[in-house]
């Protein structure tokens, strides 16, 4: 479920893209280059934000898997010790 901050960023992104398209249509050639660059910059920022969010998820998954591996190693040592005895 997307959080409020994610929804807000998506809404701002959509507004910037829509506004730049509308402005470039009504202003003609004067601001067309700026209105092409603005969505490109916002798209780059959106991609960076998505990469950041994915890195946070990857860090959490790594921490969980690392904890499981550590515990599994401890259990394996205990089982080997019990088999020796």
RODO-2510 file (C-alpha; in nm, 4 decimals, decimal comma):
residues 85
     n   res          X          Y          Z
     1     x     0,0000     0,0000     0,0000
     2     x     0,1591     0,3308    -0,1054
     3     x     0,2304     0,5738     0,1730
     4     x     0,1151     0,9355     0,1743
     5     x     0,4591     1,0620     0,0751
     6     x     0,4676     0,8299    -0,2274
     7     x     0,1210     0,9406    -0,3331
     8     x     0,2232     1,3038    -0,2934
     9     x     0,5362     1,2570    -0,5052
    10     x     0,3308     1,0803    -0,7743
    11     x     0,0729     1,3588    -0,7731
    12     x     0,3401     1,6297    -0,8004
    13     x     0,5044     1,4382    -1,0834
    14     x     0,1744     1,4115    -1,2752
    15     x     0,0956     1,7797    -1,2182
    16     x     0,4388     1,8905    -1,3432
    17     x     0,4133     1,6738    -1,6553
    18     x     0,0580     1,7871    -1,7309
    19     x     0,1372     2,1536    -1,6690
    20     x     0,4460     2,1425    -1,8886
    21     x     0,2480     1,9863    -2,1749
    22     x    -0,0294     2,2457    -2,1446
    23     x     0,2175     2,5342    -2,1184
    24     x     0,4186     2,4138    -2,4173
    25     x     0,0997     2,3911    -2,6260
    26     x    -0,0183     2,7436    -2,5395
    27     x     0,3146     2,9277    -2,5430
    28     x     0,4371     2,7990    -2,8745
    29     x     0,8116     2,8017    -2,9412
    30     x     0,9135     3,0422    -2,6632
    31     x     0,9109     2,7942    -2,3732
    32     x     0,9059     2,4654    -2,5637
    33     x     1,2667     2,3716    -2,4785
    34     x     1,2110     2,4483    -2,1099
    35     x     0,8906     2,2449    -2,1098
    36     x     1,0783     1,9483    -2,2580
    37     x     1,3623     1,9756    -2,0080
    38     x     1,1362     2,0106    -1,7036
    39     x     0,9625     1,6715    -1,7501
    40     x     1,3002     1,5103    -1,8239
    41     x     1,4368     1,6440    -1,4960
    42     x     1,1289     1,5359    -1,3003
    43     x     1,1422     1,1925    -1,4620
    44     x     1,5056     1,1606    -1,3574
    45     x     1,4151     1,2614    -1,0026
    46     x     1,1313     1,0065    -1,0000
    47     x     1,3676     0,7299    -1,1146
    48     x     1,6180     0,8254    -0,8445
    49     x     1,3399     0,8155    -0,5839
    50     x     1,2259     0,4706    -0,7037
    51     x     1,5838     0,3402    -0,6860
    52     x     1,6130     0,4817    -0,3327
    53     x     1,2912     0,3066    -0,2239
    54     x     1,4057    -0,0223    -0,3771
    55     x     1,7419     0,0057    -0,1979
    56     x     1,5588     0,0417     0,1340
    57     x     1,3590    -0,2744     0,0618
    58     x     1,6743    -0,4605    -0,0437
    59     x     1,8478    -0,3570     0,2788
    60     x     1,5585    -0,4896     0,4867
    61     x     1,5511    -0,8181     0,2923
    62     x     1,9278    -0,8553     0,3322
    63     x     1,9027    -0,7981     0,7073
    64     x     1,6274    -1,0608     0,7418
    65     x     1,8128    -1,3162     0,5293
    66     x     2,1368    -1,2510     0,7149
    67     x     1,9640    -1,3071     1,0490
    68     x     1,8103    -1,6312     0,9239
    69     x     2,1448    -1,7540     0,7947
    70     x     2,3129    -1,6779     1,1254
    71     x     2,0466    -1,8652     1,3194
    72     x     2,0581    -2,1575     1,0747
    73     x     2,4352    -2,1800     1,1199
    74     x     2,3912    -2,1919     1,4979
    75     x     2,1303    -2,4681     1,4693
    76     x     2,3574    -2,6657     1,2357
    77     x     2,6429    -2,6438     1,4863
    78     x     2,4132    -2,7642     1,7650
    79     x     2,2900    -3,0581     1,5549
    80     x     2,6462    -3,1599     1,4635
    81     x     2,7474    -3,1424     1,8285
    82     x     2,4499    -3,3607     1,9286
    83     x     2,5320    -3,6155     1,6554
    84     x     2,8889    -3,6449     1,7859
    85     x     2,7670    -3,7201     2,1356
***
